[in-house]
Amino acid sequence: MMKEQIDIQRLKGWIDEIDAFNQTPGEGTTRPVYSKEDMEARAYVRKEMEKIGLEVSQDCAGNIYGVLPGRDRNLAPVWTGSHIDTVPNGGKFDGLAGVFSGMEALRVIRESGKRPLRDLSVNVYSGEEMSRYGACCIGSRSIVGRLRKSDLQSHVGPDGISLFQAMEQAGLHVENFEKEFPRKEPVYASLELHIEQNGKLEAAGIPVGIVTGICAPTNLEYEVTGVQSHAGGTSMKDRRDAYMAAAEISLLAERLARESDSPYITATVGDMRIEPGAANVIPGKAAFPLDIRSIRMEDKDKMLDGLRTGIKEIALERGVSVSESMMNHDKPVMCDPHLREIIRAAADQMKIPAMDIVSGPYHDSLMLGDITRVGMIFVPSRDGISHNRAEWTDIRDIWAGTAVLADALWTLGNEERVE
């Protein structure tokens, strides 16, 4: 497939047009999973898939499949795709670039008049971003069996609506969940294009990153309970301040991550809820999430051991109690060497510069690694910014990444077996 066949204006049009389905126009892109805007965006994508001649279907979790039929439909398919939901006030490239690059790649292959041996499918996975229901990668977790029907009832949003109810309200046939998931049929391989969400490619002046491995998240929720009391009437010595203990735990997590010998590890506290939340009251409670990510599982386990030991010491010193709830403890995935070779060969053939890179963020490919070989292609993020209305990826870089993706999909789609 020649890169000149990739329609840069079509890519740009898709990315701009879907942004109309947005809760916060002018203030970034907000499209939560199963919201009205999310369902409208899904309808838009399905319509566009049909326009380019794909066979379109949707499962009971809302995952969309746009299939270009192969010559032998009994063979396991090759997948590509990403997600269309966003964080609050986020950007319009995260996830979207991977969906539309996959659609454009399949359009180019279809219009070449040549049929691949295997089915090629561009997929839209539901709810990749951490949702109001405390779950991320809802669609891909469902596919691989990490999310069960019983889990849908236990994940409840702040409005009291469960994930199960939200899916029902979105018109999905969630009663079929256990019949459809986990997926029974094999998948030959999966390639996902995504914006980098870091600044390494931009700094190197390289348009394509070949992902070597995907860091996996461990998400925990902590609640610190101290004693609520008067800010002026309680001496510093006598305080049992829940917030200060929470702050110390947060700094401990940061220090453990900074001191780790892991090739890549991060620790983030992105929220803090304090009770009662008054300027002249010492907080009696503080609750916060902790997000830990690493390219190696053993590094996360080592950090958790150090964190739990340190929390006991902080709790004893400050006279507070601390509870921990683990939401998930996912395993990192290394990208398949054969798929990486195919991506590199595609880039080299078209003289598109490429470099190896680690994915700090997780993606649906992390989940799909449970059922198939995965590979990822990164394209640059301006200033390394993502999950922000300032998120931006040059359409020419998406064009280059799409060209590499199309060539790699064509190669994989014509393989009879793993080399």
Secondary structure, 3 states (H helix, E strand, C coil): CCHHHCCHHHHHHHHHHHCCCCCCCCCCECCCCCCHHHHHHHHHHHHHHHHCCCEEEECCCCCEEEEECCCCCCCCCEEEEECCCCCCCECCCCCHHHHHHHHHHHHHHHHCCCCCCCCEEEEECCCCCCCCCCCCCHHHHHHHCCCCHHHHHHCECCCCCEHHHHHHHCCCCHHHHHHHCCCCCCCCEEEEEEECCCCHHHHHCCCEEEEEEECEEEEEEEEEECCCEECCCCCCCCCCCHHHHHHHHHHHHHHHHHHCCCCCEEEECCCCEEECCCCCEECCEEEEEEEEEECCHHHHHHHHHHHHHHHHHHHHHHCCEEEEEEEEECCCEECCHHHHHHHHHHHHHCCCCEEEEEECCCCHHHHHCCCCEEEEEEECCHHHCCCCCCCCCCHHHHHHHHHHHHHHHHHHHCCCCCC
